[in-house]
Amino acid sequence: MTHDDLSTLLRDHVAHDEPPAPLPTRSISAGRRRIRTRRLLATGGTVAALALTGAVAVPLVSGDDEPGRGSGIDPASAAALAAYDVERMPELMDDHVRAVLERSVPDLGAWTFSALDANSTDLPERYWEKASDLSVTYGGPEHQWDVSISHARSEAEGDPERYCREGLDDGTFLECAVDRTADGDVVVSNLWALRPMRGGASKVVNASRLDAARLETLSFERRVKVIKSETLITYASEKVRATDRDPATAVFATSYDDLAEIGTDPELVMPVPPRGENGCPTWTWSRPGESVSCE
């Protein structure tokens, strides 16, 4: 398994409780129908509307996402990459994310910043420039927001419409929609149910298992994934502790539109991380005496 494969598995929480099954309740099914016709608003205007029955192409680009090299990065993002300074990223990310979230959550409170390597290991500040993922997190177990920037080719490739359609059909997603901005960003918005696992990870609760899920462990998460290039991804999500097994009752404070505005922000970008040691595709931090493995 490559680092990209592992990253995809971790990012998408792709663990299922049951084989594919239809969605169980009227309210969830109605949510599916609503999400298929929803359209997002992004920074600066309306996202170009795309019917989910049409073709949606992920931006196919060449190069290594460096400005001016035909990477497919839009001009505003290219300018942000040219001025990139990783030491400014904690404050920059907080400023941009907080400006949107505090429209509906004025008491957002404290935040944490993380820079991770390809193995999802927290990096000390002196290695931030080698990070594969930068993120800011707000709130706590009952109600949490998370925004991350990363490079992962496996998470950017493929047909996003098919991704939504198959996730809805097999019960992974309770809602899913695909849109595209005027700048060419692909925006994938989904809702799913989660329960905690050991180590802080989460596991998807299949739609067919919602009625049997332990309510005290159940959460619902809205997540917006924005594909900005062949490898550059931003995620913006809001997760709330469930008070009912019906996702329509989840007390979300932030709209899909606001999450999409954060995800499509042209300044929330980072350069491709350096190649790793011993021929690894991405850099991983090893303490003195530790070996580095690409597996």
Disulfide bonds with the S-S distance in Angstrom:
Cys164-Cys176 1.90
Cys280-Cys294 2.06
